[in-house]
Amino acid sequence: MNARALTIGYILLIWFVISFVTNLIGPLMPIIIQDFHLSLGLAGFLPFSFFLAYGLVSIPAGTLVEARGPRTTLLAAFGLNLLGSLAIALKPDFVSTMGGLFVIGLGMAMLQVVINPLMRTAGGEAHFAFYSVMGQLVFGFASFVSPLVFEHLMARPGASQETLVWVAFYWAFTILFIALIVGTARLPLPEVELKDEEKAGGLDTYKALIRQRDVRRFFFGIVAYVGTEQTLANWMSQFLSTYHQISPTAEGASAVGAFWGLMSLGCLLGLLLLKLLDAKVVLGLFATLALACVAAALFGPAPLALFAFPASGFALSVMFSIIFSLGLNSVPDNHGALSGILCTGILGGAVVPLLVGLLGDQVGLRPAMTVVFLTLGFILSMAWWAQPLVRNETVRVSELFKRRHATP
């Protein structure tokens, strides 16, 4: 295998690891609540600690890539992931788990910052779009697999009666991150020269951007999206257990896996629709569908909830990429700094699930999860007020088929 193919395979492995580790939190929530005897509010601090790290380190990580290059950034990220996993594995109590997830989140945020320019360099600019889509498919596949592996672990005889069975995952992650550190140190990684739109920019640039109303609104759009996604993924299994007595280690875990699996399928449909329709129209359609799915999941009977929760993943599938691209296309320059600001909006995955947990202790989980109607409503509003300087290129259906048949 040549160095280029090895590097591409290595980056796809990183995408898989990021997704698998991140999306294990959702199916683990009911079990951790049970093992640590947590209130919903305290449980909400687990995803809060993980996604807070994204908000804190996304911009500094871009600066580190510029200053020290990809290898140093990757080694630092995997080192943090190792420390976080080891903290949870060695002392699995609530405080260590919350702190460990925060440290793992720091590492995961750094990985996401570095692997896109690394993939562009390794695969070549002409193939970057193809490999980016491949990375997203690998990410989606790992999201689907992660809850199923959890379900398989908990299906072992006697596992459901034991406490802290899930800690085995973090011992496995510890070994995995040691292997990745060794591999990263030896792998022949290419030198990465950041393009202008990938560079972080100076403090004055960030101040100038934040003063722009549209930048702030797109930032909150990312906050709203990630908050919605993580609220559904993290509280879905607990909701099904609380209101429909559905096992969080079996059907509940399967529902979380289906949520991520359908999100991947929705991305494929979204790619087609973005060739045919304006991005704002697609965003409006999918936001409306998401509102309907969430309403059915929260207020419908058990069979409908088991269908509607995963279906909401399908409806969310295109939102992040559309909001991000609308944001970039609404500002004429400083796209690197703007990307950093928008990526910081991933802290929505910290704030909204925590808010739902705290409200859940006061009014119940079902009323608390209606917060998602507000975040989705804000996303729906973007289909009206967004005014990008550059719109996505669209074709008629007949032209799309002509292009397809004209391709040799």
C-alpha positions in Angstrom: 0.0 0.0 0.0 1.5 3.4 -1.0 1.8 6.3 1.4 -1.2 8.2 -0.1 -3.6 5.3 0.3 -2.3 4.5 3.8 -2.9 8.1 4.9 -6.4 8.2 3.4 -7.3 4.9 5.1 -5.8 6.3 8.4 -8.0 9.4 8.2 -11.1 7.3 7.5 -10.2 5.2 10.6 -10.1 8.5 12.6 -13.5 9.4 11.4 -14.8 6.0 12.5 -13.2 6.4 16.0 -14.5 9.9 16.5 -18.1 8.8 15.6 -18.0 5.5 17.6 -16.7 7.1 20.8 -18.9 10.2 20.6 -22.1 8.5 19.8 -21.8 5.8 22.5 -22.9 8.5 25.1 -26.5 8.3 24.0 -27.2 4.6 24.7 -25.0 4.8 27.8 -27.1 7.5 29.4 -29.9 5.4 31.0 -27.3 2.8 32.3 -25.1 5.5 33.8 -28.1 7.1 35.4 -28.9 3.8 36.9 -25.4 2.8 38.0 -24.6 6.2 39.5 -28.1 6.9 40.8 -28.3 10.3 39.0 -31.0 12.8 38.6 -31.8 13.8 35.0 -30.1 17.2 35.6 -26.8 15.6 36.8 -26.9 13.1 33.9 -27.2 16.1 31.6 -23.7 17.2 32.7 -22.2 14.2 30.9 -22.9 15.3 27.3 -22.4 18.9 28.6 -18.8 18.2 29.6 -18.1 16.5 26.3 -19.5 19.1 23.9 -18.3 22.0 26.0 -14.8 20.9 25.1 -15.7 21.4 21.4 -16.7 25.0 22.0 -13.5 25.8 24.0 -10.9 24.2 21.7 -12.1 24.4 18.1 -10.4 27.8 17.4 -7.2 27.1 19.4 -6.8 23.8 17.6 -6.8 25.5 14.3 -4.0 27.8 15.5 -2.1 24.7 16.6 -2.4 23.1 13.2 -1.0 26.3 11.6 1.9 26.6 14.1 3.0 23.0 14.6 1.5 20.9 11.8 -0.8 17.9 11.7 1.3 15.3 13.4 1.8 17.3 16.6 -1.9 18.1 16.6 -2.9 14.5 16.1 -0.5 13.3 18.8 -1.8 15.9 21.3 -5.4 14.9 20.4 -4.9 11.2 20.9 -3.0 11.9 24.1 -6.0 13.7 25.5 -8.3 10.9 24.3 -6.1 8.4 26.1 -6.0 10.4 29.3 -9.8 10.8 29.3 -10.5 7.1 28.6 -8.0 6.0 31.2 -9.6 8.3 33.8 -13.0 6.7 33.3 -11.6 3.2 33.2 -9.6 3.5 36.4 -12.1 5.4 38.5 -15.6 5.0 37.1 -17.6 7.4 39.3 -19.6 10.4 38.2 -16.9 13.0 38.7 -14.2 11.0 36.9 -16.6 10.1 34.1 -17.7 13.8 33.6 -14.0 14.9 33.6 -12.9 12.1 31.4 -15.6 12.9 28.8 -14.5 16.6 28.9 -10.9 15.6 28.1 -12.0 13.1 25.4 -14.1 15.9 23.9 -11.0 18.2 23.8 -9.2 15.5 21.8 -12.1 14.8 19.5 -12.5 18.5 18.6 -8.8 18.8 17.8 -9.1 15.7 15.5 -12.0 17.2 13.6 -10.1 20.4 13.0 -7.0 18.7 11.6 -8.3 15.8 9.5 -10.1 17.9 6.8 -7.0 19.8 5.6 -5.0 16.5 6.0 -7.5 14.7 3.8 -7.3 17.5 1.2 -3.6 17.2 1.0 -3.4 13.4 1.0 -6.2 12.8 -1.5 -5.6 15.9 -3.7 -7.9 18.9 -4.1 -9.5 17.3 -7.2 -10.7 14.4 -5.1 -11.4 16.2 -1.8 -15.2 16.3 -2.2 -15.3 12.6 -2.9 -13.2 11.7 0.1 -15.1 14.1 2.3 -18.4 12.3 1.5 -16.6 9.0 2.1 -15.5 10.3 5.5 -19.1 11.3 6.3 -20.4 7.8 5.3 -17.8 6.2 7.5 -18.8 8.6 10.3 -22.4 7.6 9.8 -21.6 3.9 9.7 -19.8 4.1 13.0 -22.7 6.1 14.5 -25.0 3.2 13.5 -22.6 0.5 14.8 -21.8 2.0 18.2 -25.2 1.5 19.8 -25.4 -2.0 18.3 -22.1 -3.0 19.9 -23.4 -1.6 23.2 -26.6 -3.6 22.8 -24.5 -6.8 22.1 -22.4 -6.2 25.2 -25.5 -5.8 27.4 -27.2 -8.9 25.9 -24.6 -11.2 27.4 -26.1 -13.4 30.2 -26.3 -11.5 33.4 -24.9 -8.3 32.0 -28.0 -6.3 32.6 -27.9 -7.1 36.3 -24.2 -6.1 36.7 -23.0 -2.6 37.4 -20.4 -0.7 35.4 -20.3 -3.2 32.5 -20.0 -0.3 30.1 -16.5 0.6 31.6 -15.1 -2.2 29.4 -15.6 0.2 26.4 -13.2 2.7 28.0 -10.5 0.1 28.6 -10.8 -0.8 25.0 -10.6 2.9 24.0 -7.5 3.2 26.1 -5.8 0.4 24.2 -7.0 1.9 20.9 -5.6 5.3 21.6 -2.2 3.9 22.6 -2.1 2.1 19.2 -3.2 5.3 17.4 -0.4 7.3 19.1 2.2 4.7 18.1 0.8 4.6 14.5 0.7 8.4 14.2 4.3 8.7 15.3 5.4 6.3 12.6 3.0 7.1 9.8 4.5 9.1 6.8 2.1 12.0 7.0 2.3 14.8 4.4 3.0 18.4 5.2 -0.2 20.4 5.2 -0.3 23.9 3.8 -3.5 25.5 4.9 -5.5 27.4 2.3 -6.7 30.9 3.2 -10.2 29.7 4.0 -8.7 27.1 6.5 -6.5 29.6 8.4 -7.7 30.7 11.8 -7.1 34.4 11.5 -6.2 37.0 14.2 -8.2 38.3 17.1 -9.3 41.5 15.2 -10.7 39.3 12.5 -12.9 37.4 15.0 -14.1 40.6 16.6 -15.0 42.1 13.2 -16.9 38.9 12.3 -18.8 38.6 15.6 -20.0 42.2 15.2 -21.9 41.1 12.1 -25.5 40.1 12.8 -25.6 37.3 10.2 -22.5 35.7 11.7 -24.1 35.6 15.1 -27.3 34.2 13.7 -25.5 31.4 11.8 -23.5 30.7 15.0 -26.8 30.2 16.8 -28.0 28.1 13.9 -25.2 25.6 14.6 -25.9 25.8 18.3 -29.6 25.0 17.6 -28.7 22.1 15.2 -26.2 20.3 17.4 -28.3 20.9 20.5 -31.3 19.3 18.7 -29.2 16.3 17.5 -27.6 15.6 20.8 -30.8 16.1 22.8 -32.5 13.5 20.7 -29.6 11.1 20.6 -28.8 11.3 24.3 -32.3 11.4 25.8 -34.1 9.2 23.4 -33.4 5.9 25.1 -34.2 7.3 28.6 -37.5 8.7 27.2 -38.5 5.4 25.8 -37.7 3.7 29.0 -39.5 6.2 31.2 -42.7 6.6 29.2 -43.0 3.3 27.3 -41.0 0.8 29.5 -38.8 0.0 26.5 -35.4 -1.6 27.5 -32.6 0.9 27.1 -30.1 -2.0 26.5 -32.2 -3.6 23.7 -34.9 -1.7 21.7 -33.7 1.7 23.1 -30.1 1.1 21.9 -31.4 -0.1 18.5 -33.5 3.1 18.2 -30.4 5.2 18.8 -28.5 3.1 16.2 -31.3 3.6 13.7 -31.3 7.3 14.4 -27.7 7.6 13.2 -28.2 5.1 10.4 -31.1 7.0 8.9 -29.2 10.2 9.3 -26.6 8.7 6.9 -29.3 7.7 4.4 -30.8 11.2 4.6 -27.4 12.7 3.6 -27.6 10.7 0.4 -31.0 12.0 -0.4 -29.9 15.5 0.6 -27.1 15.4 -1.9 -29.6 14.7 -4.7 -32.1 17.4 -3.5 -29.4 20.0 -3.3 -28.8 19.4 -7.1 -32.5 20.1 -7.8 -33.6 22.7 -5.2 -32.3 25.8 -3.5 -30.5 25.0 -0.2 -32.9 27.2 1.7 -35.9 25.2 0.4 -34.2 21.9 1.3 -33.5 23.2 4.8 -37.2 24.3 5.2 -38.5 20.9 4.0 -36.3 18.9 6.3 -36.9 21.2 9.3 -40.7 20.8 8.9 -40.3 17.0 8.6 -38.1 17.1 11.8 -40.8 19.0 13.7 -43.4 16.4 12.7 -41.2 13.5 13.6 -40.3 14.9 17.1 -44.0 15.7 17.8 -44.9 12.1 16.9 -42.0 10.7 19.0 -42.9 12.7 22.1 -46.7 12.5 22.0 -47.4 9.3 20.1 -47.8 5.7 21.4 -44.8 3.4 21.8 -44.8 1.9 18.3 -44.9 5.3 16.8 -42.2 6.7 19.1 -39.9 3.8 18.1 -40.4 4.8 14.5 -40.4 8.6 14.8 -37.3 9.0 17.0 -35.1 7.3 14.4 -37.0 9.1 11.5 -36.0 12.4 13.1 -32.4 11.5 12.4 -33.3 11.3 8.7 -34.9 14.7 8.9 -31.8 16.2 10.6 -29.4 14.8 8.2 -28.7 17.7 5.9 -29.1 20.6 8.4 -25.5 20.9 9.6 -23.9 21.1 6.2 -26.6 23.5 4.8 -26.4 25.9 7.8 -22.6 25.8 7.6 -22.5 26.4 3.9 -25.2 29.2 4.1 -23.0 30.9 6.7 -19.9 30.7 4.7 -21.7 31.9 1.5 -23.2 34.8 3.4 -19.8 36.4 4.3 -17.4 37.5 1.5 -14.1 36.8 3.2 -12.3 35.5 6.4 -13.8 32.1 5.9 -11.2 30.4 8.1 -12.0 32.5 11.1 -15.8 32.2 10.3 -15.4 28.4 10.2 -13.9 28.5 13.7 -16.7 30.6 15.0 -19.3 28.3 13.5 -17.5 25.2 14.8 -17.6 26.7 18.3 -21.4 26.5 17.9 -21.0 22.8 18.5 -21.2 23.7 22.2 -25.0 23.6 21.6 -24.5 19.9 22.1 -23.5 20.8 25.7 -26.1 23.4 26.5 -29.3 22.0 25.2 -29.1 18.4 26.5 -28.1 19.8 29.9 -31.1 22.3 29.9 -33.4 19.3 29.0 -32.0 17.3 32.0 -32.4 20.2 34.4 -36.0 20.9 33.2 -36.7 17.2 33.2 -36.2 17.0 37.0 -38.7 19.8 37.5 -41.4 19.1 34.9 -40.7 15.6 33.5 -38.7 14.5 30.5 -41.5 14.8 28.0 -42.2 18.5 28.6 -38.5 19.2 28.9 -37.8 17.7 25.5 -40.2 20.1 23.8 -37.3 22.6 24.0 -36.4 20.9 20.7 -39.4 22.6 19.1 -37.7 26.0 19.8 -34.3 24.9 18.3 -36.0 23.4 15.2 -38.2 26.5 14.9 -35.1 28.7 14.7 -33.6 26.4 12.1 -36.8 26.6 10.1 -36.7 30.4 10.3 -33.3 30.3 8.6 -35.0 29.1 5.4 -36.7 32.6 5.2 -34.1 35.0 6.5 -30.8 33.6 5.1 -29.6 35.7 2.2 -26.4 34.0 0.9 -24.2 35.9 -1.5 -23.7 32.7 -3.5 -26.5 30.2 -3.9 -26.0 26.5 -4.6 -26.1 25.5 -8.3 -29.3 23.6 -9.3 -30.5 21.8 -12.4 -33.8 20.6 -13.6 -34.6 16.9 -13.3 -34.5 16.4 -17.0 -31.0 18.0 -17.2 -29.8 15.8 -14.3 -30.8 12.6 -16.3 -29.3 14.0 -19.5 -26.0 14.5 -17.7 -26.1 11.0 -16.3 -26.8 9.4 -19.7 -24.1 11.6 -21.3 -21.5 10.3 -18.9 -19.5 7.5 -20.6 
